[in-house]
Amino acid sequence: MSEMQCGPSMHLLHQRLLAYPESPSPRGLDLLALLHDLVRRLDSEATPDALAALAGLPLCQAGTVESTVVDLDEAEFARLYQQYENLDAAALDTLEQETRTALDQHGLANINTPDQLKAETAEPPSALLQMTWLLADDAFTGATLFASDLVSLLCSADTLMAQAHPNRQDEDQREELIRLALNGLRLKAQGETDRQARDRLLMVSSTERARVVAASRAAEERAEAIRQALAEQRAREAADKYTRE
């Protein structure tokens, strides 16, 4: 009897990851709300207690951005706004240049434009963000999923793979992320048996490869230590024999 439900096709899930949006990914409370909605969508009986662990995810922590908003009364705001409206393009360029010159004189010219800031702070989406995007596909709504499995999968997403930011353009890394998601939810890809699903996960698992490499290296080191010990023992025996003769 099968232990795993039939899930979406691998082709569909590969296409889903390749369609990951280029817009900035949600962070902080926005991401937390999105994860809550995702879990409740896939398990309508999810409880607040089941969702609680999501708040501990680093990407869900509320930021401590210092506010740059200046409180102005209505009359002052109206005066400044009117002043701004009366400036033409040339005057605005002059004002901007004067401001930058003043900032430069005080060593404060290191101010990035929004586009520069976005370019400097942008980073590839993490395994968590990519997995969230993957699970939001409508193909998962037909399966019987449980909040406990979903939350456990999302909380461990960033540690399941060897890559902190999987490259979704790399087919092997894409395959690994998809199979980890399916396995964590006790699903198998469409058309696969339970055994095929597990075997194929092992084949693409970067952590399994790392474990095998580490085990092989340890075995080689033990074999080398044994060879060295035997060589030293033979040398001692030869020296003893020579001394007796």
C-alpha positions as CSV (number, residue, x, y, z in Angstrom):
1,M,0.0,0.0,0.0
2,S,1.3,3.4,-1.0
3,E,2.4,5.7,1.9
4,M,2.6,8.8,-0.3
5,Q,-0.1,10.8,-2.1
6,C,0.2,11.5,-5.7
7,G,1.3,15.1,-6.3
8,P,1.8,17.4,-9.3
9,S,3.9,16.5,-12.3
10,M,7.6,17.3,-12.2
11,H,7.3,19.3,-15.4
12,L,4.7,21.6,-14.0
13,L,6.8,22.2,-10.8
14,H,9.9,22.9,-12.8
15,Q,8.0,25.4,-14.9
16,R,6.6,27.0,-11.7
17,L,10.1,27.6,-10.3
18,L,11.3,29.0,-13.5
19,A,8.5,31.5,-13.4
20,Y,9.6,32.9,-10.0
21,P,9.0,36.7,-10.2
22,E,11.8,39.1,-10.5
23,S,10.1,41.7,-8.2
24,P,11.5,42.1,-4.7
25,S,10.6,39.2,-2.4
26,P,8.5,39.8,0.8
27,R,10.3,40.1,4.1
28,G,9.4,40.6,7.7
29,L,5.7,40.7,8.7
30,D,4.7,40.7,5.0
31,L,6.4,37.3,4.5
32,L,4.9,36.0,7.8
33,A,1.4,36.9,6.7
34,L,2.0,35.3,3.3
35,L,3.2,32.1,5.0
36,H,0.2,32.0,7.3
37,D,-2.2,32.5,4.4
38,L,-0.4,29.7,2.4
39,V,-0.6,27.2,5.2
40,R,-4.3,28.0,5.9
41,R,-5.0,27.7,2.2
42,L,-3.5,24.2,2.1
43,D,-4.9,23.1,5.4
44,S,-8.1,25.0,6.4
45,E,-7.9,23.5,9.9
46,A,-4.5,25.0,10.7
47,T,-4.5,26.5,14.2
48,P,-2.5,29.5,15.6
49,D,-0.4,27.1,17.7
50,A,0.5,25.1,14.5
51,L,1.6,28.4,12.8
52,A,3.5,29.8,15.7
53,A,6.9,28.4,14.7
54,L,6.9,30.5,11.5
55,A,7.4,33.7,13.5
56,G,10.9,32.4,14.4
57,L,12.1,32.4,10.8
58,P,14.9,35.0,10.3
59,L,13.3,36.4,7.1
60,C,10.0,36.9,9.1
61,Q,11.6,39.1,11.7
62,A,10.3,42.6,11.7
63,G,13.0,45.1,10.6
64,T,14.2,48.0,12.7
65,V,14.4,50.6,9.9
66,E,14.8,54.0,11.3
67,S,12.0,56.3,10.1
68,T,13.0,59.3,8.0
69,V,9.5,60.8,8.0
70,V,9.3,64.4,9.3
71,D,6.1,65.5,11.0
72,L,4.7,68.7,9.5
73,D,1.6,70.5,10.3
74,E,-0.9,71.0,7.4
75,A,0.0,74.7,6.8
76,E,3.7,74.0,6.6
77,F,3.2,71.0,4.3
78,A,1.0,73.1,2.0
79,R,3.6,75.9,1.8
80,L,6.5,73.5,1.0
81,Y,4.3,71.6,-1.6
82,Q,3.4,74.9,-3.3
83,Q,7.0,75.9,-3.3
84,Y,7.9,72.6,-5.0
85,E,5.1,72.9,-7.5
86,N,6.4,76.3,-8.6
87,L,9.9,74.9,-9.6
88,D,10.5,74.0,-13.2
89,A,12.9,71.2,-14.4
90,A,15.9,73.5,-14.6
91,A,15.4,74.8,-11.1
92,L,14.9,71.3,-9.7
93,D,18.2,70.2,-11.3
94,T,20.0,73.2,-9.8
95,L,18.5,72.4,-6.3
96,E,19.5,68.8,-6.6
97,Q,23.1,69.8,-7.5
98,E,23.3,72.3,-4.6
99,T,22.0,69.6,-2.2
100,R,24.6,67.1,-3.4
101,T,27.4,69.7,-3.1
102,A,26.3,70.5,0.4
103,L,26.2,66.8,1.4
104,D,29.6,66.3,-0.2
105,Q,31.1,69.1,1.8
106,H,29.9,67.4,5.0
107,G,31.0,63.9,3.9
108,L,27.4,62.8,3.5
109,A,27.4,62.3,-0.3
110,N,27.3,58.6,0.0
111,I,23.6,58.4,-0.7
112,N,22.3,55.9,-3.1
113,T,19.4,56.3,-5.5
114,P,16.5,53.8,-5.0
115,D,17.8,51.9,-8.1
116,Q,21.3,51.7,-6.7
117,L,20.1,50.6,-3.3
118,K,17.9,47.9,-4.9
119,A,20.9,46.7,-7.0
120,E,23.2,46.5,-3.9
121,T,20.7,44.8,-1.6
122,A,19.2,42.4,-4.1
123,E,20.2,38.8,-3.6
124,P,19.0,35.5,-5.1
125,P,15.8,34.2,-3.3
126,S,16.5,31.7,-0.6
127,A,15.2,28.1,-0.5
128,L,12.4,29.2,1.8
129,L,11.2,31.9,-0.6
130,Q,11.4,29.6,-3.6
131,M,9.6,26.8,-1.8
132,T,6.9,29.3,-0.7
133,W,6.4,30.3,-4.3
134,L,6.4,26.6,-5.4
135,L,3.7,25.6,-2.8
136,A,1.5,28.5,-3.7
137,D,0.8,26.8,-7.1
138,D,-2.9,25.7,-7.4
139,A,-1.6,22.2,-8.1
140,F,-1.1,21.6,-4.4
141,T,-4.7,22.5,-3.4
142,G,-6.0,19.1,-4.5
143,A,-3.8,17.1,-2.0
144,T,-4.6,16.5,1.7
145,L,-1.9,18.4,3.5
146,F,-1.4,19.1,7.2
147,A,-0.2,22.3,8.8
148,S,2.4,20.5,10.9
149,D,4.1,19.1,7.8
150,L,3.9,22.4,6.0
151,V,5.3,24.5,8.9
152,S,8.1,21.9,9.5
153,L,9.0,22.0,5.8
154,L,9.0,25.8,5.6
155,C,11.0,26.2,8.9
156,S,13.7,23.7,7.6
157,A,13.7,24.9,4.0
158,D,17.0,26.9,4.2
159,T,18.9,24.0,5.9
160,L,17.7,21.1,3.7
161,M,20.0,22.0,0.8
162,A,23.7,22.6,0.6
163,Q,23.0,25.9,-1.2
164,A,21.5,28.8,0.8
165,H,20.2,30.3,-2.4
166,P,19.5,27.6,-4.9
167,N,20.0,28.5,-8.5
168,R,16.6,27.9,-10.1
169,Q,18.3,28.0,-13.6
170,D,20.2,24.9,-12.6
171,E,18.1,21.8,-13.4
172,D,19.6,19.7,-10.6
173,Q,19.1,22.3,-7.9
174,R,15.6,22.9,-9.1
175,E,14.9,19.2,-9.0
176,E,16.3,18.9,-5.5
177,L,14.2,21.7,-4.2
178,I,11.0,20.3,-5.7
179,R,11.7,16.8,-4.4
180,L,12.5,18.0,-0.9
181,A,9.2,19.9,-0.9
182,L,7.2,16.8,-2.1
183,N,9.0,14.5,0.3
184,G,8.4,16.9,3.2
185,L,4.6,16.8,2.5
186,R,4.6,13.0,1.9
187,L,3.8,13.5,-1.8
188,K,5.3,11.8,-4.9
189,A,5.5,13.2,-8.3
190,Q,2.8,12.3,-10.8
191,G,3.4,8.9,-12.4
192,E,6.0,7.7,-9.8
193,T,5.9,5.0,-7.2
194,D,6.9,5.6,-3.6
195,R,10.3,3.9,-4.1
196,Q,11.0,5.8,-7.3
197,A,10.3,9.1,-5.5
198,R,12.7,8.3,-2.7
199,D,15.4,7.0,-5.0
200,R,15.3,10.1,-7.2
201,L,15.4,12.4,-4.1
202,L,18.6,10.6,-3.0
203,M,20.1,10.9,-6.5
204,V,19.7,14.7,-6.5
205,S,20.3,15.4,-2.8
206,S,23.2,17.7,-2.3
207,T,23.3,16.9,1.5
208,E,23.3,13.2,0.7
209,R,26.2,13.7,-1.7
210,A,28.1,15.7,0.9
211,R,27.5,12.9,3.4
212,V,28.8,10.2,1.0
213,V,31.8,12.3,0.2
214,A,32.6,12.9,3.9
215,A,32.1,9.2,4.6
216,S,34.4,8.2,1.7
217,R,37.1,10.7,2.9
218,A,36.9,9.3,6.4
219,A,37.2,5.8,5.1
220,E,40.3,6.7,3.0
221,E,41.9,8.4,6.0
222,R,41.3,5.3,8.2
223,A,42.8,3.1,5.4
224,E,45.8,5.3,5.2
225,A,46.3,5.3,8.9
226,I,46.1,1.5,8.9
227,R,48.7,1.3,6.0
228,Q,51.0,3.6,7.9
229,A,50.7,1.6,11.1
230,L,51.4,-1.6,9.2
231,A,54.4,0.0,7.5
232,E,55.8,1.2,10.9
233,Q,55.2,-2.3,12.4
234,R,57.1,-4.0,9.5
235,A,60.0,-1.5,9.9
236,R,60.2,-2.2,13.6
237,E,60.2,-6.0,13.0
238,A,62.9,-5.6,10.4
239,A,65.0,-3.5,12.8
240,D,64.6,-6.1,15.6
241,K,65.6,-8.9,13.3
242,Y,68.7,-7.0,12.1
243,T,69.6,-6.3,15.7
244,R,69.3,-10.0,16.7
245,E,71.5,-11.0,13.8
